[in-house]
Amino acid sequence: MRFLPRQAGRVSAVIYTAVSFLAAAVFFSVTVLTGDYTWVARVGGSVWVFLLSMIILMPTVTPWVRKRLRG
């Protein structure tokens, strides 16, 4: 499947949202399997990991996708 350069925003949004969700799911799974954490701590931590991952990945993934789609 070939993408047009103007679709870079959508493609990058799918990528960084999926990676952020995966990071939050890993965090949640680790807290369920290890440690004695409350559900509030698990869910709150997962939301925090998701938000921080989005903040970090948004400005880094978008230029990378634009560069890859150009050439």
Distance bins in CASP14 RR format, pairs under 12 A and 6 or more apart:
PFRMAT RR
TARGET T0000
AUTHOR 0000-0000-0000
RMODE 2
METHOD distances of the structure
MODEL  1
1 7 0 0 0 0 0 1 0 0 0 0 0
1 11 0 0 0 0 0 1 0 0 0 0 0
1 69 0 0 0 0 0 1 0 0 0 0 0
2 11 0 0 0 0 0 1 0 0 0 0 0
2 68 0 0 0 0 0 1 0 0 0 0 0
2 69 0 0 0 0 1 0 0 0 0 0 0
2 71 0 0 0 0 0 1 0 0 0 0 0
3 9 0 0 0 0 1 0 0 0 0 0 0
3 10 0 0 0 0 1 0 0 0 0 0 0
3 11 1 0 1 0 0 0 0 0 0 0 0
3 12 0 0 0 0 0 1 0 0 0 0 0
3 14 0 0 0 0 0 1 0 0 0 0 0
3 15 0 0 0 0 0 1 0 0 0 0 0
3 65 0 0 0 0 1 0 0 0 0 0 0
3 66 0 0 0 0 0 1 0 0 0 0 0
3 68 0 0 0 0 1 0 0 0 0 0 0
3 69 1 0 1 0 0 0 0 0 0 0 0
3 70 0 0 0 0 0 1 0 0 0 0 0
3 71 0 0 0 0 0 1 0 0 0 0 0
4 10 0 0 0 0 0 1 0 0 0 0 0
4 11 0 0 0 0 1 0 0 0 0 0 0
4 65 0 0 0 0 0 1 0 0 0 0 0
4 66 0 0 0 0 0 1 0 0 0 0 0
4 69 1 0 0 1 0 0 0 0 0 0 0
4 70 0 0 0 0 0 1 0 0 0 0 0
5 11 0 0 0 0 0 1 0 0 0 0 0
5 12 0 0 0 0 0 1 0 0 0 0 0
5 65 0 0 0 0 1 0 0 0 0 0 0
5 66 1 0 0 1 0 0 0 0 0 0 0
5 67 0 0 0 0 1 0 0 0 0 0 0
5 68 0 0 0 0 1 0 0 0 0 0 0
5 69 1 0 1 0 0 0 0 0 0 0 0
5 70 1 0 1 0 0 0 0 0 0 0 0
5 71 0 0 0 0 1 0 0 0 0 0 0
6 65 0 0 0 0 0 1 0 0 0 0 0
6 66 0 0 0 0 1 0 0 0 0 0 0
6 69 0 0 0 0 1 0 0 0 0 0 0
6 70 0 0 0 0 0 1 0 0 0 0 0
7 13 0 0 0 0 0 1 0 0 0 0 0
7 14 0 0 0 0 0 1 0 0 0 0 0
7 62 0 0 0 0 0 1 0 0 0 0 0
7 65 0 0 0 0 1 0 0 0 0 0 0
7 66 0 0 0 0 0 1 0 0 0 0 0
7 68 0 0 0 0 0 1 0 0 0 0 0
7 69 1 0 0 1 0 0 0 0 0 0 0
7 70 0 0 0 0 0 1 0 0 0 0 0
8 14 0 0 0 0 0 1 0 0 0 0 0
8 15 0 0 0 0 0 1 0 0 0 0 0
8 61 0 0 0 0 1 0 0 0 0 0 0
8 62 1 0 0 1 0 0 0 0 0 0 0
8 63 0 0 0 0 1 0 0 0 0 0 0
8 64 0 0 0 0 1 0 0 0 0 0 0
8 65 1 0 1 0 0 0 0 0 0 0 0
8 66 1 0 1 0 0 0 0 0 0 0 0
8 67 0 0 0 0 1 0 0 0 0 0 0
8 68 0 0 0 0 1 0 0 0 0 0 0
8 69 1 0 1 0 0 0 0 0 0 0 0
8 70 0 0 0 0 1 0 0 0 0 0 0
8 71 0 0 0 0 0 1 0 0 0 0 0
9 15 0 0 0 0 1 0 0 0 0 0 0
9 16 0 0 0 0 1 0 0 0 0 0 0
9 17 0 0 0 0 0 1 0 0 0 0 0
9 58 0 0 0 0 0 1 0 0 0 0 0
9 61 0 0 0 0 1 0 0 0 0 0 0
9 62 1 0 0 1 0 0 0 0 0 0 0
9 63 0 0 0 0 0 1 0 0 0 0 0
9 64 0 0 0 0 0 1 0 0 0 0 0
9 65 1 0 0 1 0 0 0 0 0 0 0
9 66 1 0 0 1 0 0 0 0 0 0 0
9 69 0 0 0 0 1 0 0 0 0 0 0
10 16 0 0 0 0 0 1 0 0 0 0 0
10 17 0 0 0 0 0 1 0 0 0 0 0
10 61 0 0 0 0 0 1 0 0 0 0 0
10 62 0 0 0 0 0 1 0 0 0 0 0
10 65 0 0 0 0 1 0 0 0 0 0 0
10 66 0 0 0 0 0 1 0 0 0 0 0
10 69 0 0 0 0 0 1 0 0 0 0 0
11 17 0 0 0 0 0 1 0 0 0 0 0
11 18 0 0 0 0 0 1 0 0 0 0 0
11 61 0 0 0 0 1 0 0 0 0 0 0
11 62 0 0 0 0 1 0 0 0 0 0 0
11 64 0 0 0 0 0 1 0 0 0 0 0
11 65 1 0 1 0 0 0 0 0 0 0 0
11 66 0 0 0 0 1 0 0 0 0 0 0
11 68 0 0 0 0 1 0 0 0 0 0 0
11 69 1 0 0 1 0 0 0 0 0 0 0
12 18 0 0 0 0 0 1 0 0 0 0 0
12 19 0 0 0 0 0 1 0 0 0 0 0
12 54 0 0 0 0 0 1 0 0 0 0 0
12 57 0 0 0 0 1 0 0 0 0 0 0
12 58 0 0 0 0 1 0 0 0 0 0 0
12 59 0 0 0 0 0 1 0 0 0 0 0
12 60 0 0 0 0 1 0 0 0 0 0 0
12 61 1 0 1 0 0 0 0 0 0 0 0
12 62 1 0 1 0 0 0 0 0 0 0 0
12 63 0 0 0 0 1 0 0 0 0 0 0
12 64 1 0 0 1 0 0 0 0 0 0 0
12 65 1 0 1 0 0 0 0 0 0 0 0
12 66 1 0 0 1 0 0 0 0 0 0 0
12 67 0 0 0 0 0 1 0 0 0 0 0
12 68 0 0 0 0 1 0 0 0 0 0 0
12 69 0 0 0 0 1 0 0 0 0 0 0
13 19 0 0 0 0 0 1 0 0 0 0 0
13 20 0 0 0 0 0 1 0 0 0 0 0
13 54 0 0 0 0 1 0 0 0 0 0 0
13 57 0 0 0 0 0 1 0 0 0 0 0
13 58 0 0 0 0 1 0 0 0 0 0 0
13 61 0 0 0 0 1 0 0 0 0 0 0
13 62 0 0 0 0 1 0 0 0 0 0 0
13 65 0 0 0 0 1 0 0 0 0 0 0
14 20 0 0 0 0 0 1 0 0 0 0 0
14 21 0 0 0 0 0 1 0 0 0 0 0
14 57 0 0 0 0 0 1 0 0 0 0 0
14 61 0 0 0 0 1 0 0 0 0 0 0
14 62 0 0 0 0 0 1 0 0 0 0 0
14 65 0 0 0 0 1 0 0 0 0 0 0
15 21 0 0 0 0 0 1 0 0 0 0 0
15 22 0 0 0 0 0 1 0 0 0 0 0
15 53 0 0 0 0 0 1 0 0 0 0 0
15 54 0 0 0 0 0 1 0 0 0 0 0
15 57 1 0 0 1 0 0 0 0 0 0 0
15 58 0 0 0 0 0 1 0 0 0 0 0
15 60 0 0 0 0 0 1 0 0 0 0 0
15 61 1 0 1 0 0 0 0 0 0 0 0
15 62 0 0 0 0 1 0 0 0 0 0 0
15 64 0 0 0 0 1 0 0 0 0 0 0
15 65 1 0 0 1 0 0 0 0 0 0 0
15 66 0 0 0 0 0 1 0 0 0 0 0
15 68 0 0 0 0 0 1 0 0 0 0 0
15 69 0 0 0 0 0 1 0 0 0 0 0
16 22 0 0 0 0 0 1 0 0 0 0 0
16 23 0 0 0 0 0 1 0 0 0 0 0
16 50 0 0 0 0 0 1 0 0 0 0 0
16 51 0 0 0 0 0 1 0 0 0 0 0
16 52 0 0 0 0 0 1 0 0 0 0 0
16 53 1 0 0 1 0 0 0 0 0 0 0
16 54 1 0 0 1 0 0 0 0 0 0 0
16 55 0 0 0 0 1 0 0 0 0 0 0
16 56 0 0 0 0 1 0 0 0 0 0 0
16 57 1 1 0 0 0 0 0 0 0 0 0
16 58 1 0 1 0 0 0 0 0 0 0 0
16 59 0 0 0 0 1 0 0 0 0 0 0
16 60 0 0 0 0 1 0 0 0 0 0 0
16 61 1 0 1 0 0 0 0 0 0 0 0
16 62 1 0 0 1 0 0 0 0 0 0 0
16 63 0 0 0 0 0 1 0 0 0 0 0
16 64 0 0 0 0 0 1 0 0 0 0 0
16 65 0 0 0 0 1 0 0 0 0 0 0
17 23 0 0 0 0 0 1 0 0 0 0 0
17 24 0 0 0 0 0 1 0 0 0 0 0
17 50 0 0 0 0 1 0 0 0 0 0 0
17 51 0 0 0 0 0 1 0 0 0 0 0
17 53 0 0 0 0 1 0 0 0 0 0 0
17 54 1 0 0 1 0 0 0 0 0 0 0
17 57 0 0 0 0 1 0 0 0 0 0 0
17 58 0 0 0 0 1 0 0 0 0 0 0
17 61 0 0 0 0 1 0 0 0 0 0 0
18 24 0 0 0 0 0 1 0 0 0 0 0
18 25 0 0 0 0 0 1 0 0 0 0 0
18 50 0 0 0 0 0 1 0 0 0 0 0
18 53 0 0 0 0 0 1 0 0 0 0 0
18 54 0 0 0 0 0 1 0 0 0 0 0
18 57 0 0 0 0 1 0 0 0 0 0 0
18 61 0 0 0 0 0 1 0 0 0 0 0
19 25 0 0 0 0 0 1 0 0 0 0 0
19 26 0 0 0 0 0 1 0 0 0 0 0
19 49 0 0 0 0 0 1 0 0 0 0 0
19 50 0 0 0 0 0 1 0 0 0 0 0
19 53 1 0 0 1 0 0 0 0 0 0 0
19 54 0 0 0 0 1 0 0 0 0 0 0
19 56 0 0 0 0 1 0 0 0 0 0 0
19 57 1 0 1 0 0 0 0 0 0 0 0
19 58 0 0 0 0 0 1 0 0 0 0 0
19 60 0 0 0 0 0 1 0 0 0 0 0
19 61 1 0 0 1 0 0 0 0 0 0 0
19 64 0 0 0 0 0 1 0 0 0 0 0
20 26 0 0 0 0 0 1 0 0 0 0 0
20 27 0 0 0 0 0 1 0 0 0 0 0
20 46 0 0 0 0 0 1 0 0 0 0 0
20 47 0 0 0 0 0 1 0 0 0 0 0
20 48 0 0 0 0 0 1 0 0 0 0 0
20 49 1 0 0 1 0 0 0 0 0 0 0
20 50 1 0 1 0 0 0 0 0 0 0 0
20 51 0 0 0 0 1 0 0 0 0 0 0
20 52 0 0 0 0 1 0 0 0 0 0 0
20 53 1 1 0 0 0 0 0 0 0 0 0
20 54 1 0 1 0 0 0 0 0 0 0 0
20 55 0 0 0 0 1 0 0 0 0 0 0
20 56 0 0 0 0 1 0 0 0 0 0 0
20 57 1 0 0 1 0 0 0 0 0 0 0
20 58 0 0 0 0 1 0 0 0 0 0 0
20 60 0 0 0 0 0 1 0 0 0 0 0
20 61 0 0 0 0 0 1 0 0 0 0 0
21 27 0 0 0 0 0 1 0 0 0 0 0
21 28 0 0 0 0 0 1 0 0 0 0 0
21 46 0 0 0 0 1 0 0 0 0 0 0
21 47 0 0 0 0 0 1 0 0 0 0 0
21 49 0 0 0 0 1 0 0 0 0 0 0
21 50 1 0 0 1 0 0 0 0 0 0 0
21 51 0 0 0 0 0 1 0 0 0 0 0
21 53 0 0 0 0 1 0 0 0 0 0 0
21 54 0 0 0 0 1 0 0 0 0 0 0
21 57 0 0 0 0 0 1 0 0 0 0 0
22 28 0 0 0 0 0 1 0 0 0 0 0
22 29 0 0 0 0 0 1 0 0 0 0 0
22 46 0 0 0 0 0 1 0 0 0 0 0
22 49 0 0 0 0 0 1 0 0 0 0 0
22 50 0 0 0 0 1 0 0 0 0 0 0
22 53 0 0 0 0 1 0 0 0 0 0 0
22 57 0 0 0 0 0 1 0 0 0 0 0
23 29 0 0 0 0 0 1 0 0 0 0 0
23 30 0 0 0 0 0 1 0 0 0 0 0
23 45 0 0 0 0 0 1 0 0 0 0 0
23 46 0 0 0 0 1 0 0 0 0 0 0
23 47 0 0 0 0 0 1 0 0 0 0 0
23 48 0 0 0 0 0 1 0 0 0 0 0
23 49 1 0 1 0 0 0 0 0 0 0 0
23 50 1 0 0 1 0 0 0 0 0 0 0
23 51 0 0 0 0 0 1 0 0 0 0 0
23 52 0 0 0 0 1 0 0 0 0 0 0
23 53 1 0 1 0 0 0 0 0 0 0 0
23 54 0 0 0 0 1 0 0 0 0 0 0
23 55 0 0 0 0 0 1 0 0 0 0 0
23 56 0 0 0 0 1 0 0 0 0 0 0
23 57 0 0 0 0 1 0 0 0 0 0 0
24 30 0 0 0 0 0 1 0 0 0 0 0
24 31 0 0 0 0 0 1 0 0 0 0 0
24 42 0 0 0 0 0 1 0 0 0 0 0
24 43 0 0 0 0 1 0 0 0 0 0 0
24 44 0 0 0 0 1 0 0 0 0 0 0
24 45 0 0 0 0 1 0 0 0 0 0 0
24 46 1 0 1 0 0 0 0 0 0 0 0
24 47 1 0 0 1 0 0 0 0 0 0 0
24 48 0 0 0 0 1 0 0 0 0 0 0
24 49 1 0 1 0 0 0 0 0 0 0 0
24 50 1 1 0 0 0 0 0 0 0 0 0
24 51 0 0 0 0 1 0 0 0 0 0 0
24 52 0 0 0 0 1 0 0 0 0 0 0
24 53 1 0 0 1 0 0 0 0 0 0 0
24 54 0 0 0 0 1 0 0 0 0 0 0
25 31 0 0 0 0 0 1 0 0 0 0 0
25 32 0 0 0 0 0 1 0 0 0 0 0
25 42 0 0 0 0 0 1 0 0 0 0 0
25 43 0 0 0 0 0 1 0 0 0 0 0
25 45 0 0 0 0 0 1 0 0 0 0 0
25 46 1 0 0 1 0 0 0 0 0 0 0
25 47 0 0 0 0 0 1 0 0 0 0 0
25 49 0 0 0 0 1 0 0 0 0 0 0
25 50 0 0 0 0 1 0 0 0 0 0 0
25 53 0 0 0 0 0 1 0 0 0 0 0
26 32 0 0 0 0 0 1 0 0 0 0 0
26 33 0 0 0 0 0 1 0 0 0 0 0
26 45 0 0 0 0 0 1 0 0 0 0 0
26 46 0 0 0 0 1 0 0 0 0 0 0
26 49 0 0 0 0 1 0 0 0 0 0 0
26 50 0 0 0 0 0 1 0 0 0 0 0
26 53 0 0 0 0 0 1 0 0 0 0 0
27 33 0 0 0 0 0 1 0 0 0 0 0
27 34 0 0 0 0 0 1 0 0 0 0 0
27 37 0 0 0 0 0 1 0 0 0 0 0
27 41 0 0 0 0 0 1 0 0 0 0 0
27 42 0 0 0 0 1 0 0 0 0 0 0
27 43 0 0 0 0 0 1 0 0 0 0 0
27 44 0 0 0 0 1 0 0 0 0 0 0
27 45 1 0 0 1 0 0 0 0 0 0 0
27 46 1 0 1 0 0 0 0 0 0 0 0
27 47 0 0 0 0 1 0 0 0 0 0 0
27 48 0 0 0 0 1 0 0 0 0 0 0
27 49 1 0 1 0 0 0 0 0 0 0 0
27 50 0 0 0 0 1 0 0 0 0 0 0
27 51 0 0 0 0 0 1 0 0 0 0 0
27 52 0 0 0 0 0 1 0 0 0 0 0
27 53 0 0 0 0 1 0 0 0 0 0 0
28 34 0 0 0 0 0 1 0 0 0 0 0
28 37 0 0 0 0 1 0 0 0 0 0 0
28 39 0 0 0 0 0 1 0 0 0 0 0
28 41 0 0 0 0 0 1 0 0 0 0 0
28 42 1 0 1 0 0 0 0 0 0 0 0
28 43 1 0 0 1 0 0 0 0 0 0 0
28 44 0 0 0 0 1 0 0 0 0 0 0
28 45 1 0 0 1 0 0 0 0 0 0 0
28 46 1 0 1 0 0 0 0 0 0 0 0
28 47 0 0 0 0 1 0 0 0 0 0 0
28 48 0 0 0 0 0 1 0 0 0 0 0
28 49 0 0 0 0 1 0 0 0 0 0 0
28 50 0 0 0 0 1 0 0 0 0 0 0
29 37 0 0 0 0 0 1 0 0 0 0 0
29 42 0 0 0 0 1 0 0 0 0 0 0
29 46 0 0 0 0 1 0 0 0 0 0 0
29 49 0 0 0 0 0 1 0 0 0 0 0
30 37 0 0 0 0 1 0 0 0 0 0 0
30 42 0 0 0 0 1 0 0 0 0 0 0
30 45 0 0 0 0 0 1 0 0 0 0 0
30 46 0 0 0 0 0 1 0 0 0 0 0
30 49 0 0 0 0 0 1 0 0 0 0 0
31 37 1 0 1 0 0 0 0 0 0 0 0
31 38 0 0 0 0 1 0 0 0 0 0 0
31 39 0 0 0 0 1 0 0 0 0 0 0
31 40 0 0 0 0 0 1 0 0 0 0 0
31 41 1 0 0 1 0 0 0 0 0 0 0
31 42 1 0 1 0 0 0 0 0 0 0 0
31 43 0 0 0 0 1 0 0 0 0 0 0
31 44 0 0 0 0 1 0 0 0 0 0 0
31 45 1 0 0 1 0 0 0 0 0 0 0
31 46 1 0 0 1 0 0 0 0 0 0 0
31 48 0 0 0 0 0 1 0 0 0 0 0
31 49 0 0 0 0 0 1 0 0 0 0 0
32 38 0 0 0 0 0 1 0 0 0 0 0
32 39 0 0 0 0 1 0 0 0 0 0 0
32 41 0 0 0 0 0 1 0 0 0 0 0
32 42 1 0 0 1 0 0 0 0 0 0 0
32 43 0 0 0 0 0 1 0 0 0 0 0
32 46 0 0 0 0 0 1 0 0 0 0 0
33 42 0 0 0 0 0 1 0 0 0 0 0
34 42 0 0 0 0 0 1 0 0 0 0 0
35 41 0 0 0 0 0 1 0 0 0 0 0
35 42 0 0 0 0 0 1 0 0 0 0 0
36 42 0 0 0 0 0 1 0 0 0 0 0
37 43 0 0 0 0 1 0 0 0 0 0 0
37 44 0 0 0 0 0 1 0 0 0 0 0
37 45 0 0 0 0 1 0 0 0 0 0 0
37 46 0 0 0 0 0 1 0 0 0 0 0
38 44 0 0 0 0 1 0 0 0 0 0 0
38 45 0 0 0 0 0 1 0 0 0 0 0
39 45 0 0 0 0 0 1 0 0 0 0 0
39 46 0 0 0 0 0 1 0 0 0 0 0
40 46 0 0 0 0 0 1 0 0 0 0 0
40 47 0 0 0 0 0 1 0 0 0 0 0
40 48 0 0 0 0 0 1 0 0 0 0 0
41 47 0 0 0 0 0 1 0 0 0 0 0
41 48 0 0 0 0 0 1 0 0 0 0 0
42 48 0 0 0 0 0 1 0 0 0 0 0
42 49 0 0 0 0 0 1 0 0 0 0 0
43 49 0 0 0 0 0 1 0 0 0 0 0
43 50 0 0 0 0 0 1 0 0 0 0 0
44 50 0 0 0 0 1 0 0 0 0 0 0
44 51 0 0 0 0 1 0 0 0 0 0 0
44 52 0 0 0 0 0 1 0 0 0 0 0
45 51 0 0 0 0 1 0 0 0 0 0 0
45 52 0 0 0 0 1 0 0 0 0 0 0
45 53 0 0 0 0 0 1 0 0 0 0 0
46 52 0 0 0 0 0 1 0 0 0 0 0
46 53 0 0 0 0 0 1 0 0 0 0 0
47 53 0 0 0 0 0 1 0 0 0 0 0
47 54 0 0 0 0 0 1 0 0 0 0 0
48 54 0 0 0 0 0 1 0 0 0 0 0
48 55 0 0 0 0 0 1 0 0 0 0 0
49 55 0 0 0 0 0 1 0 0 0 0 0
49 56 0 0 0 0 0 1 0 0 0 0 0
49 57 0 0 0 0 0 1 0 0 0 0 0
50 56 0 0 0 0 0 1 0 0 0 0 0
50 57 0 0 0 0 0 1 0 0 0 0 0
51 57 0 0 0 0 0 1 0 0 0 0 0
51 58 0 0 0 0 0 1 0 0 0 0 0
52 58 0 0 0 0 0 1 0 0 0 0 0
53 60 0 0 0 0 0 1 0 0 0 0 0
53 61 0 0 0 0 0 1 0 0 0 0 0
54 60 0 0 0 0 0 1 0 0 0 0 0
54 61 0 0 0 0 0 1 0 0 0 0 0
54 62 0 0 0 0 0 1 0 0 0 0 0
55 61 0 0 0 0 0 1 0 0 0 0 0
57 63 0 0 0 0 0 1 0 0 0 0 0
57 64 0 0 0 0 1 0 0 0 0 0 0
57 65 0 0 0 0 0 1 0 0 0 0 0
58 64 0 0 0 0 0 1 0 0 0 0 0
58 65 0 0 0 0 0 1 0 0 0 0 0
59 65 0 0 0 0 0 1 0 0 0 0 0
59 66 0 0 0 0 0 1 0 0 0 0 0
60 66 0 0 0 0 0 1 0 0 0 0 0
60 67 0 0 0 0 0 1 0 0 0 0 0
61 67 0 0 0 0 0 1 0 0 0 0 0
61 68 0 0 0 0 0 1 0 0 0 0 0
62 68 0 0 0 0 0 1 0 0 0 0 0
62 69 0 0 0 0 0 1 0 0 0 0 0
63 69 0 0 0 0 0 1 0 0 0 0 0
63 70 0 0 0 0 0 1 0 0 0 0 0
64 70 0 0 0 0 0 1 0 0 0 0 0
65 71 0 0 0 0 0 1 0 0 0 0 0
END
